[in-house]
């Protein structure tokens, strides 16, 4: 049951949650041009060149020549660029063809249980086996979005009626619209199953986003029919934020988040979760979910952002002018981390602390957006590239609301999370000190003052 301190946030758009966003054009042209240049380069130099185009091959349409089916997360990037007049791939026939081939390939690559594999080898036709990847939500978030955009295009109406090879027989016997519908329909239950989610909180959040995008894609193909009702989605959302994820351990109480909203990965290092990747991906997906998911919106605005703001410190030495402290991370070195631009970009309109972080980071990002895009490789976690497209769909400048994150405030304060045995404090006009008793070994707590070398110390016994 959701706690009674949850706000009822049901905005029609993200900016309505806290205040009206007044757009400025200071940084936006540079940001969009830089992001689009990077996306265009990925498409022209990587995605189009790395696709299997061998006729009749069951792997026709596969990217990067590997069994990792998450490579198809770039599919909506292709479609998005095809629709952008300022992209060099605008209305490019090869780009459209690549997106269609990719989706046809994923029909054949889908496992018998509706899932896909990441590193477990081929599970598709001609003899389908079970998909085993717990990160399938990332992939389906992308595929559903691609289908939604494609189905609305006039040029696709005849293409959706063409016959394609859905079963690896070498002959085209299935109407493409029907094949894509079937893929989405079979994938939907996997987002709700224990095998398809429950490994980590960020994966559950992307599975929830995938549910929405599968619904959107299916509705676009069928004239409005959806596979899951909002009531069913609400139940899944409540379970993720407040309930008992099936594969989570009993600590803390089977939830991914503490009562303050801090992120955990139960069962690993006494709950502590990776401070940059985990927090970054969680922020990304909360920002994407909030406009349409009331539970995610309430959680982001009243718990998650409220707690996370204590772990950010403005620092001109940081790549984007602000660092995230990862004192609670199970894989932490004790050093500050850079979560990248997307977490601030996708959450900024939902909480004034996130807006302040966006305000700090945006000028740094806009000064060199191509270099500042935090994608390690165009062939790795391509859903991150798609997230940048999603940011461009709602791009707005920062707003100075007068709010300052805790590290900037002159007064003394203390933030405590008993579940995670974590305490953050700052004396009046002083610097922030982080202390945590969450560590991989007993009595190996971590304490350090911002911008100074961390020290490993015996537990101070602050928490029971």
RAHUVEN-V94719 format. One record per helix or strand of 2 or more residues. SS is the DSSP state (A for helix, B for strand). FROM is the first residue (numbers start at 1). LEN is the number of residues. If there is no record, write none. Layout:
BEGIN
ss = [SS;SS]
from = [FROM;FROM]
len = [LEN;LEN]
END
This chain:
BEGIN
ss = [A;A;A;A;A;A;B;B;A;A;A;A;A;B;B;A;A;A;A;A;B;B;B;B;B]
from = [14;28;69;93;136;156;163;174;176;201;230;277;294;312;322;342;352;369;383;406;413;422;432;445;455]
len = [4;20;14;17;16;4;2;2;17;22;13;14;18;3;3;9;16;4;11;3;5;5;5;5;3]
END
